[in-house]
Amino acid sequence: MASFVLLLKDYEDDEKVIYRFGPNEQVMGKIELNKEKETIQEIEPVLNANNESKFYFDRAAQRLARCLYNENGQFPDKTTFES
């Protein structure tokens, strides 16, 4: 099964970054990555009849972890998870 999650940056400072995430721009939740503690939490769930919010959260979290660890902490304004 193919997966696609869109992530759009809402806010970033030295401590955290917040993204809206979901299957498209009309259906989105919010996710926060704390850069200092290296933790990720869901702020608002994705409300979508097709998949549970956890489906999108898990994939968005993977993408943010990749930004933190593999891309030297660079968080783009717009990114995706695709598989």
C-alpha positions as CSV (number, residue, x, y, z in Angstrom):
1,M,0.0,0.0,0.0
2,A,1.4,3.4,-0.9
3,S,1.7,6.1,1.7
4,F,1.8,9.9,1.4
5,V,1.9,12.5,4.1
6,L,2.3,16.2,3.5
7,L,4.1,18.3,6.1
8,L,3.9,22.1,6.1
9,K,5.9,24.1,8.7
10,D,3.9,26.4,11.0
11,Y,6.6,27.5,13.4
12,E,10.3,27.0,14.3
13,D,12.6,28.3,16.9
14,D,15.8,27.0,18.6
15,E,13.8,24.7,20.9
16,K,11.0,23.2,18.6
17,V,9.5,23.0,15.2
18,I,5.7,22.6,14.5
19,Y,4.3,21.2,11.3
20,R,0.8,20.6,10.0
21,F,0.5,17.1,8.6
22,G,-2.0,14.9,6.8
23,P,-3.0,13.5,3.4
24,N,-3.6,17.0,1.9
25,E,-3.9,20.7,2.8
26,Q,-7.6,20.4,3.7
27,V,-7.2,17.5,6.2
28,M,-4.4,18.2,8.6
29,G,-3.3,17.8,12.3
30,K,-0.3,19.3,14.1
31,I,2.9,17.6,15.2
32,E,5.8,19.1,17.3
33,L,9.4,18.0,17.5
34,N,11.3,19.3,20.5
35,K,14.9,19.7,19.3
36,E,16.4,19.8,22.8
37,K,14.7,16.7,24.2
38,E,14.5,15.0,20.8
39,T,10.8,14.1,21.4
40,I,7.9,14.2,19.0
41,Q,4.2,14.7,20.0
42,E,0.9,15.0,18.3
43,I,-0.7,18.4,19.1
44,E,-3.8,18.0,17.0
45,P,-5.0,14.7,15.4
46,V,-5.7,14.3,11.7
47,L,-9.5,13.8,11.3
48,N,-9.9,11.6,8.3
49,A,-12.4,8.8,7.7
50,N,-9.9,6.8,5.6
51,N,-7.1,6.3,8.1
52,E,-6.6,6.9,11.8
53,S,-4.4,9.9,12.9
54,K,-1.7,7.4,14.1
55,F,-1.2,6.3,10.5
56,Y,-0.2,9.9,9.5
57,F,1.5,10.7,12.8
58,D,3.9,7.7,12.6
59,R,5.0,8.7,9.0
60,A,5.2,12.4,9.8
61,A,7.4,11.6,12.9
62,Q,9.7,9.4,10.7
63,R,10.2,12.3,8.3
64,L,10.9,14.8,11.1
65,A,13.4,12.4,12.7
66,R,15.1,12.1,9.3
67,C,15.4,16.0,9.2
68,L,16.8,16.1,12.7
69,Y,19.4,13.2,12.4
70,N,20.2,12.7,8.7
71,E,19.7,16.3,7.3
72,N,21.6,18.1,10.1
73,G,18.5,19.6,11.7
74,Q,17.3,21.4,8.6
75,F,13.6,21.6,8.6
76,P,12.1,22.7,5.2
77,D,8.9,24.8,4.9
78,K,7.3,21.9,3.0
79,T,8.2,18.2,2.9
80,T,6.6,14.8,2.4
81,F,6.7,11.2,3.5
82,E,6.3,8.9,0.5
83,S,6.6,5.1,0.3
